[in-house]
Amino acid sequence: MTGVLEGFLVIGVVVAVGYLVGRAGLLGPDATRVLSRTAFFVATPALLFTTLARADIGAVFSSALVVTAVTSSLACLLFVPIGLLRRRPAGEVVVGSMASGYVNAGNLGLPIAVYVLGDAAAVAPILLFQLAVLTPVFTTLLDVLPDGSGGERPSVLRTVVAPLRNPIAIATAAGLVVSGAGFVLPEPVAAPIGLIADMAVPAMLLAFGISLNGAARPGAGETAVSLWSAVALKNVVHPLLAWVVGALLLGVTGPALLAVVVCASLPTAQNVFGYAVRYDRGVVLARDAALTSTVFAVPVLFVAVALLT
């Protein structure tokens, strides 16, 4: 259980530092946007590239990857009719969908995997699926959506070439190519990329903390239904889907079943907030979903570990 507490403590401290920086006004009024754009355009592509370039792609193709792909996709898709029925803006629907199934597998999932599951590789399937599939798909969708100001829809050409203009999609593809080819980057090339990659998570967490300064209580305003729908999907439905698909449909048992349920129980990743800020879509929903789902994830993770061990 110490892994659960340690993972949340690490995140909480960095977010708290960001909040204090925001209250003190040390980085100015545009700090959240600057940090988020730095993470999106510079640090996150470097992180995606280095992570995927070093990954043993073949080693993660297992039942865990199947469970991850199916349940994460379902959790994301289940939010779509909720957003559409409430006639929410398209960008908010995309962000809410991402918040419902995109988990904090990096800076929270890794320590939990080490201390609770005893194996950091347990998060590899969900990391790979999110990096290689969900991230490029969602960021491309946000890129091609109309800006919501009554402007024209993007042209067919822009839609088709959107992944080629998306730094995250480009970095993902490059990382997979390097890994698939078995190519090892020379140290003078890998070292600066790795140094920039190390900035991604702290930048996102600091930006998230700064954004909390002066923010309204989560769930207030017109995003309340969207928020609680996303939180319910993330904290309750996603773990249950992982258990159903893993245990009942694929016959996964023991530590392998615990691993997929624990990974599905992780809260909404702060990456979602960073992408929302970058595209200026559903920012309040992304921020509140990341914060609220993190709070509720603590008892959910304890219950999952207690029932499956």
C-alpha positions in Angstrom: 0.0 0.0 0.0 3.0 2.4 0.5 3.3 2.7 -3.3 -0.2 4.2 -3.6 0.6 6.8 -0.9 4.1 7.5 -2.3 2.8 8.1 -5.8 0.1 10.5 -4.7 2.5 12.3 -2.4 5.0 12.9 -5.2 2.2 14.5 -7.4 0.7 16.4 -4.5 4.0 18.1 -3.5 4.8 19.3 -7.1 1.2 20.5 -7.6 1.4 22.3 -4.3 4.6 24.0 -5.3 2.9 25.2 -8.5 -0.1 26.5 -6.5 2.3 28.5 -4.3 4.1 29.8 -7.3 0.7 30.9 -8.8 -0.3 32.6 -5.5 3.0 34.5 -5.4 2.7 35.5 -9.1 6.3 34.6 -9.6 5.9 33.6 -13.3 3.3 36.1 -14.3 -0.3 35.8 -15.5 0.6 33.6 -18.5 2.6 31.0 -16.6 0.0 28.2 -17.1 -0.1 28.7 -20.8 3.6 29.0 -21.3 4.4 25.9 -19.2 1.7 23.9 -20.9 2.9 24.9 -24.4 6.5 24.2 -23.5 5.4 20.7 -22.3 3.3 20.1 -25.4 5.6 21.3 -28.1 9.0 20.5 -26.6 9.2 18.3 -23.6 6.3 15.8 -24.2 7.4 14.9 -27.8 10.9 14.3 -26.4 9.5 12.1 -23.6 7.3 10.1 -26.0 10.2 9.6 -28.4 12.6 8.4 -25.7 10.1 6.2 -24.0 9.0 4.5 -27.2 12.4 4.3 -28.7 13.6 2.3 -25.6 10.5 0.2 -25.3 10.5 -3.5 -26.1 7.4 -3.3 -28.2 7.1 -7.1 -28.6 7.3 -7.7 -24.9 4.1 -5.8 -24.1 1.8 -7.5 -26.6 -0.1 -9.6 -24.2 -3.5 -10.0 -22.6 -2.8 -6.9 -20.6 -2.5 -4.9 -23.7 -5.8 -6.3 -25.0 -7.6 -5.4 -21.7 -6.0 -1.9 -21.8 -6.9 -1.2 -25.4 -10.5 -2.4 -25.0 -11.3 -0.9 -21.6 -9.6 2.5 -22.2 -11.3 2.9 -25.5 -14.7 2.0 -24.0 -14.3 4.4 -21.1 -13.4 7.2 -23.5 -16.3 6.4 -25.9 -18.9 6.2 -23.2 -18.5 9.9 -22.4 -19.3 10.9 -26.0 -23.1 10.3 -25.9 -23.2 12.2 -22.6 -21.5 15.2 -24.1 -23.5 15.1 -27.3 -26.9 14.7 -25.5 -26.1 17.8 -23.4 -25.0 19.7 -26.5 -21.6 20.5 -25.1 -19.0 22.0 -27.4 -17.1 19.5 -29.5 -13.7 20.3 -28.0 -15.1 19.8 -24.5 -16.6 16.4 -25.5 -13.1 15.3 -26.8 -11.5 16.5 -23.6 -14.1 14.8 -21.4 -13.7 11.6 -23.4 -10.0 11.7 -22.9 -10.4 12.4 -19.1 -12.6 9.3 -18.8 -10.1 6.8 -20.0 -6.6 8.3 -20.2 -4.8 7.4 -16.9 -1.9 8.8 -15.0 0.4 5.9 -15.9 3.7 7.8 -15.8 4.4 9.8 -12.7 1.7 8.0 -10.6 1.4 4.6 -12.3 5.2 3.8 -12.2 5.7 4.1 -8.4 2.4 2.2 -7.7 3.5 -0.5 -10.1 6.9 -0.8 -8.3 5.6 -0.8 -4.7 2.2 -2.5 -5.1 2.7 -4.8 -8.1 6.4 -5.3 -7.6 7.1 -4.8 -11.3 7.4 -1.4 -13.1 6.8 -3.2 -16.4 3.2 -3.8 -15.4 2.3 -0.3 -16.7 4.1 -0.8 -20.0 1.0 -2.0 -21.9 -1.1 1.0 -20.8 1.8 3.4 -21.4 2.3 2.0 -24.9 -1.4 2.2 -25.8 -1.8 5.7 -24.5 1.4 7.0 -26.1 1.0 5.2 -29.5 -2.8 5.4 -29.9 -4.8 7.6 -27.6 -2.4 10.6 -27.5 -2.0 11.0 -31.3 -5.7 10.4 -31.9 -7.0 12.9 -29.3 -4.5 15.6 -30.1 -5.3 15.3 -33.8 -9.0 15.5 -33.1 -8.4 18.7 -31.1 -6.3 20.0 -33.9 -8.8 19.6 -36.6 -11.9 20.7 -34.7 -13.3 24.1 -35.6 -12.4 26.8 -33.0 -15.9 27.1 -31.7 -16.1 30.8 -32.6 -18.3 30.3 -35.6 -15.4 29.9 -38.0 -15.3 27.4 -40.8 -14.5 23.8 -40.4 -11.0 22.9 -41.4 -10.4 21.7 -45.0 -10.1 18.1 -45.9 -6.5 18.6 -46.7 -5.8 20.1 -43.2 -7.6 17.2 -41.6 -5.6 14.6 -43.6 -2.2 16.2 -42.8 -3.0 17.1 -39.2 -1.0 14.2 -37.8 2.0 15.4 -39.8 1.8 18.8 -38.0 1.2 17.3 -34.6 4.5 17.1 -32.6 3.1 14.3 -30.4 2.1 12.2 -33.4 5.4 12.8 -35.1 7.4 11.9 -31.9 5.3 8.8 -31.4 5.9 7.5 -34.9 9.6 8.3 -34.7 9.9 6.4 -31.4 8.1 3.4 -32.7 10.3 3.3 -35.9 13.5 3.5 -33.8 12.3 0.8 -31.5 11.1 -1.5 -34.3 14.4 -1.1 -36.2 16.4 -1.9 -33.1 18.4 1.3 -33.5 20.3 2.7 -30.5 20.8 6.4 -30.5 24.3 7.6 -29.9 24.8 9.2 -26.4 25.5 12.7 -27.8 22.0 12.6 -29.4 20.1 10.7 -26.7 21.4 12.8 -23.8 20.0 16.2 -24.7 16.7 14.6 -25.8 16.4 12.8 -22.5 17.2 16.0 -20.6 14.4 17.8 -22.3 12.1 14.9 -21.8 12.7 15.1 -18.0 11.0 18.5 -18.1 7.6 17.2 -19.4 6.0 15.9 -16.2 7.2 18.6 -13.8 6.1 21.3 -16.3 2.6 19.8 -16.6 2.3 19.4 -12.8 3.5 22.9 -12.1 1.1 24.4 -14.7 -1.7 22.4 -13.1 -0.9 23.7 -9.7 -0.7 27.3 -10.9 -4.1 26.9 -12.5 -5.7 26.0 -9.2 -4.9 29.4 -7.8 -8.2 31.3 -7.7 -10.0 28.5 -9.4 -13.7 27.8 -8.6 -14.7 24.7 -6.6 -14.6 21.6 -8.9 -18.1 20.9 -10.2 -19.4 24.4 -10.0 -20.9 25.9 -13.1 -22.1 24.4 -16.4 -19.4 21.7 -16.6 -20.8 20.0 -13.4 -22.6 17.1 -15.2 -19.7 16.6 -17.6 -17.2 16.5 -14.7 -19.1 14.0 -12.6 -19.8 11.9 -15.6 -16.1 11.8 -16.5 -15.1 11.1 -12.9 -17.6 8.2 -12.6 -16.4 6.7 -15.8 -12.7 7.0 -14.8 -13.0 6.0 -11.1 -15.7 3.4 -11.2 -16.6 2.2 -14.7 -13.0 1.9 -16.1 -11.8 -0.4 -13.2 -15.0 -2.5 -13.5 -14.5 -2.9 -17.2 -10.9 -4.0 -16.7 -12.1 -6.7 -14.2 -14.9 -7.8 -16.5 -12.8 -8.0 -19.7 -9.8 -9.4 -17.9 -11.4 -12.0 -15.6 -14.6 -12.9 -17.3 -13.8 -12.6 -21.0 -10.1 -13.4 -21.2 -9.6 -15.5 -18.1 -6.9 -13.4 -16.6 -6.2 -14.3 -13.0 -3.8 -13.6 -10.1 -1.2 -10.8 -10.3 -1.9 -10.2 -14.0 -5.6 -9.4 -13.2 -4.5 -7.2 -10.3 -2.2 -5.3 -12.6 -4.8 -4.4 -15.2 -7.4 -3.4 -12.6 -4.9 -1.2 -10.7 -3.8 0.5 -14.0 -7.4 1.1 -14.9 -8.0 2.6 -11.4 -5.4 5.3 -11.9 -6.9 8.8 -12.1 -7.0 11.1 -15.1 -3.6 12.1 -16.2 -2.4 15.7 -15.9 -1.5 15.4 -19.6 -5.2 15.9 -20.4 -5.1 19.3 -18.8 -1.9 20.2 -20.7 -3.6 19.3 -24.0 -6.7 21.2 -23.1 -4.7 24.3 -22.4 -2.7 23.9 -25.6 -5.9 23.8 -27.7 -8.0 26.0 -25.4 -10.8 23.4 -25.2 -12.5 22.1 -22.1 -9.7 23.6 -19.8 -11.9 23.8 -16.7 -13.3 20.3 -17.2 -9.8 18.9 -17.7 -8.4 20.6 -14.6 -11.3 19.5 -12.4 -11.4 16.0 -13.7 -7.7 15.5 -13.0 -8.0 16.9 -9.5 -11.3 15.2 -8.5 -10.4 11.8 -10.0 -7.1 11.8 -8.2 -8.9 12.3 -4.9 -11.3 9.5 -5.5 -8.6 7.2 -6.9 -7.1 6.7 -3.5 -9.9 4.6 -1.9 -10.6 2.9 -5.3 -7.0 1.7 -5.5 -7.0 0.5 -1.9 -10.3 -1.4 -2.5 -8.9 -3.0 -5.7 -5.7 -4.1 -4.0 -7.6 -5.5 -1.0 -10.1 -7.5 -3.1 -7.6 -8.9 -5.6 -4.8 -9.9 -3.3 
